[in-house]
Amino acid sequence: MRDVIVVGGGPTGVMLATELRLHGVDVLVLERATEPTSHGRGGGLHARSLEVLDQRGVVDRFLALGQRYPLDGFFAGIAAAQPEDLDSDHPYVLAIPQTITDRLLTERAAELGAEIRRGCAVVGLAQDDDGVTATLADGTEHRGRYLVGCDGGRSTVRTLLGVGFPGEPTRVDTLLGEMEVSEAPETIDAVVAEVRTTQLRFGAARLEDGAYRLVVPAEGLAGDRGVPPTFEEFRAQLREHAGTDFGVHAPRWLSRFGDATRLAERYRVGRVLLAGDAAHIHPPPGGQGLNLGLQDAVNLGWKLAAAVDGWAPDGLLDTYESERRPVAASVLDNTRAQIELMSLDPGPQAVRRLLAELMEIDGVGRHLLEKVTAIGVRYHLGDGHPLVGRHLRDVPLAHGRLYDLMHGGRGLLLDRTGELSVSGWLDRVDHVVDVDSEADVPAALVRPDGHVAWAGSDEAELGDRLREWFGAPTHRAGGVNDSGGAPPRGAPRVSRSGVVGWSRTDPAVEEEPRGPDATDRPGPVRPAAPRPVLHPDEHGRHRR
Ligand SMILES: Cc1cc2nc3c(=O)[nH]c(=O)nc-3n(C[C@H](O)[C@H](O)[C@H](O)COP(=O)(O)OP(=O)(O)OC[C@H]3O[C@@H](n4cnc5c(N)ncnc54)[C@H](O)[C@@H]3O)c2cc1C
């Protein structure tokens, strides 16, 4: 029996597999397609996704193959200047074809040892107290302790579970394709500009090699959106809307997409969970779908690994749905709003003009961009410091930076008091201390997904939060309040995780052996020197 079976090797599925492998989880990805798709869909990675990739040490691979663009006009295309001090070290959108994103994510999952099997269409599902059995189209069965459906908007897993997918059906279909053209670029630009004064679902983007990606409204609704349009249908629609087909020829691929908006009623049924488009779909404005799926995967990965490892506190796995479903509901809503604002009818146009005025007010544009880029996401993790529940932006440290300490997907206590301890959780949580830091927050407990679980200085509170998110301590009932072996202040120690700091953690604890399956796992980050705790208000801005 595998630990986890992931159904669907799209961006959500392979990102989840990567996160699970960081924790040594035995994961099998079953993907229906025999080959990676050449169809470009999504084209943008937003700030929070780039942060997540940065936290895992792979963002440079994406930055090298994409183009950075400012976020002006990212909400419904309303021209409004981007606020200068967005709370991220990646305050831009990275334009990168989804085919490349998919490839880089898949390579990373494979590097970490995830097994990805193509040509495996899941058609059946059965679960019992111990695990889940997935049946493939050819009758082969695979069994895992958990199964996650990352199989896209028409998810077989969701259907087999009987989970409802309420929302609004597709009202209009749009055709998308890549092909060569005979017309001159200037002529195409002029025609597109003219057509777009009355039809915003029409567009043309010139590719590096001179070919074009074209978007045009379909004639009606397709019975099966999985069936691509014919080239003749595509040309006919170009002529219908533009009066010319630009001399298109040599099509590379053609596809169609709808504008349905739907949210799964549940994200979990027993040992089966849903993530990515399998859990939520919405039209493309804002470019959020793929980003949402990646962030689902990062929220779910460590929690599922904890359940597999056996240290998950009660209810941890259910926080995946309680945290991520409201985020998806909010994305669906902002997309609905954008669609209305993009209507050319007089009423929505008046609202659009009004919103454009409001976006000049400090805070309004920022709020909307924080939504689209997901850096504004705040999980309801309880009262306390305003940071609690939010992402923690990267910050430079005396030696290195915060995100460099998060490559292994473990929890992290950033501590400038020099008085706190995570002894008892050292197999799950790293401890970084710099008593000389000027940070405003005495200490912050950061979850593996980069969200702050606690901020403060009280050891008892910290112990409660460690138990809440990381389960029972593996030894010493006294937990954080253990009084053993406080070293002189300033004496450097290397924790079991390899993080260097000034800690009063007992050296014996720091040498604590790892869990039974720890040997499978990639080694921890090993920074070379003491580092200060960081604080979001002290960030060096725009590092890149
Ligand atoms: C025109 C367009 C533009 C877009 N632009 C953006 C953008 O700029 N930014 C953005 O964030 N998002 C964008 N999106 C959305 C984005 O493409 C999707 O949200 C994203 O692909 C979802 O990823 P996923 O892994 O959840 O699902 P998918 O990408 O749909 O992957 C699901 C996988 O599961 C496999 N599968 C399906 N059924 C089975 C089965 N029974 N057994 C095994 N495998 C199965 C499929 O073959 C597929 O590989 C856009 C979408 C469209 C249509």
The ligand as an SDF file (V2000), in Angstrom:
LIG
                    3D

 53 58  0  0  0  0  0  0  0  0999 V2000
   -7.4510   30.1580  -21.1390 C   0  0  0  0  0  0  0  0  0  0  0  0
   -7.0170   29.9060  -19.7440 C   0  0  0  0  0  0  0  0  0  0  0  0
   -6.0820   30.7520  -19.1790 C   0  0  0  0  0  0  0  0  0  0  0  0
   -5.6830   30.5530  -17.8540 C   0  0  0  0  0  0  0  0  0  0  0  0
   -4.7610   31.4000  -17.3160 N   0  0  0  0  0  0  0  0  0  0  0  0
   -4.3370   31.2180  -16.0510 C   0  0  0  0  0  0  0  0  0  0  0  0
   -3.3340   32.0510  -15.4770 C   0  0  0  0  0  0  0  0  0  0  0  0
   -2.8040   32.9570  -16.1130 O   0  0  0  0  0  0  0  0  0  0  0  0
   -2.9660   31.8250  -14.1970 N   0  0  0  0  0  0  0  0  0  0  0  0
   -3.5370   30.8280  -13.4650 C   0  0  0  0  0  0  0  0  0  0  0  0
   -3.2020   30.6870  -12.2840 O   0  0  0  0  0  0  0  0  0  0  0  0
   -4.4560   29.9860  -13.9900 N   0  0  0  0  0  0  0  0  0  0  0  0
   -4.8680   30.1550  -15.2600 C   0  0  0  0  0  0  0  0  0  0  0  0
   -5.7800   29.2900  -15.7990 N   0  0  0  0  0  0  0  0  0  0  0  0
   -6.2960   28.1780  -14.9920 C   0  0  0  0  0  0  0  0  0  0  0  0
   -5.3230   26.9960  -14.9570 C   0  0  0  0  0  0  0  0  0  0  0  0
   -5.0330   26.5590  -16.2530 O   0  0  0  0  0  0  0  0  0  0  0  0
   -5.9440   25.8560  -14.1300 C   0  0  0  0  0  0  0  0  0  0  0  0
   -6.5020   26.3930  -12.9480 O   0  0  0  0  0  0  0  0  0  0  0  0
   -4.8940   24.8100  -13.7420 C   0  0  0  0  0  0  0  0  0  0  0  0
   -4.4560   24.0910  -14.8670 O   0  0  0  0  0  0  0  0  0  0  0  0
   -5.4860   23.8110  -12.7320 C   0  0  0  0  0  0  0  0  0  0  0  0
   -4.5010   22.8670  -12.4030 O   0  0  0  0  0  0  0  0  0  0  0  0
   -4.9270   21.4350  -11.8180 P   0  0  0  0  0  0  0  0  0  0  0  0
   -3.6720   20.6650  -11.6710 O   0  0  0  0  0  0  0  0  0  0  0  0
   -5.7810   21.6380  -10.6280 O   0  0  0  0  0  0  0  0  0  0  0  0
   -5.8620   20.8090  -12.9400 O   0  0  0  0  0  0  0  0  0  0  0  0
   -5.4750   20.4480  -14.4420 P   0  0  0  0  0  0  0  0  0  0  0  0
   -4.4370   21.3560  -14.9870 O   0  0  0  0  0  0  0  0  0  0  0  0
   -6.7720   20.3670  -15.1730 O   0  0  0  0  0  0  0  0  0  0  0  0
   -4.8220   19.0130  -14.3340 O   0  0  0  0  0  0  0  0  0  0  0  0
   -5.6090   17.8790  -14.0620 C   0  0  0  0  0  0  0  0  0  0  0  0
   -4.8660   16.6500  -14.5600 C   0  0  0  0  0  0  0  0  0  0  0  0
   -5.6170   15.4820  -14.1750 O   0  0  0  0  0  0  0  0  0  0  0  0
   -5.6080   14.5740  -15.2650 C   0  0  0  0  0  0  0  0  0  0  0  0
   -6.7980   13.7290  -15.1240 N   0  0  0  0  0  0  0  0  0  0  0  0
   -8.0800   14.0730  -15.3170 C   0  0  0  0  0  0  0  0  0  0  0  0
   -8.8840   13.0550  -15.0500 N   0  0  0  0  0  0  0  0  0  0  0  0
   -8.1070   12.0260  -14.6730 C   0  0  0  0  0  0  0  0  0  0  0  0
   -8.3640   10.6930  -14.2600 C   0  0  0  0  0  0  0  0  0  0  0  0
   -9.5990   10.2000  -14.1990 N   0  0  0  0  0  0  0  0  0  0  0  0
   -7.3230    9.8910  -13.9310 N   0  0  0  0  0  0  0  0  0  0  0  0
   -6.0470   10.3690  -13.9810 C   0  0  0  0  0  0  0  0  0  0  0  0
   -5.7530   11.6340  -14.3720 N   0  0  0  0  0  0  0  0  0  0  0  0
   -6.7710   12.4550  -14.7050 C   0  0  0  0  0  0  0  0  0  0  0  0
   -5.6190   15.4570  -16.5020 C   0  0  0  0  0  0  0  0  0  0  0  0
   -5.1090   14.7640  -17.6340 O   0  0  0  0  0  0  0  0  0  0  0  0
   -4.7260   16.6080  -16.0730 C   0  0  0  0  0  0  0  0  0  0  0  0
   -3.3740   16.3880  -16.4060 O   0  0  0  0  0  0  0  0  0  0  0  0
   -6.2240   29.4780  -17.1000 C   0  0  0  0  0  0  0  0  0  0  0  0
   -7.1570   28.6140  -17.6820 C   0  0  0  0  0  0  0  0  0  0  0  0
   -7.5530   28.8300  -18.9900 C   0  0  0  0  0  0  0  0  0  0  0  0
   -8.5550   27.9080  -19.6050 C   0  0  0  0  0  0  0  0  0  0  0  0
  1  2  1  0
  2  3  1  0
  2 52  2  0
  3  4  2  0
  4  5  1  0
  4 50  1  0
  5  6  2  0
  6  7  1  0
  6 13  1  0
  7  8  2  0
  7  9  1  0
  9 10  1  0
 10 11  2  0
 10 12  1  0
 12 13  2  0
 13 14  1  0
 14 15  1  0
 14 50  1  0
 15 16  1  0
 16 17  1  0
 16 18  1  0
 18 19  1  0
 18 20  1  0
 20 21  1  0
 20 22  1  0
 22 23  1  0
 23 24  1  0
 24 25  2  0
 24 26  1  0
 24 27  1  0
 27 28  1  0
 28 29  2  0
 28 30  1  0
 28 31  1  0
 31 32  1  0
 32 33  1  0
 33 34  1  0
 33 48  1  0
 34 35  1  0
 35 36  1  0
 35 46  1  0
 36 37  1  0
 36 45  1  0
 37 38  2  0
 38 39  1  0
 39 40  1  0
 39 45  2  0
 40 41  1  0
 40 42  2  0
 42 43  1  0
 43 44  2  0
 44 45  1  0
 46 47  1  0
 46 48  1  0
 48 49  1  0
 50 51  2  0
 51 52  1  0
 52 53  1  0
M  END
$$$$
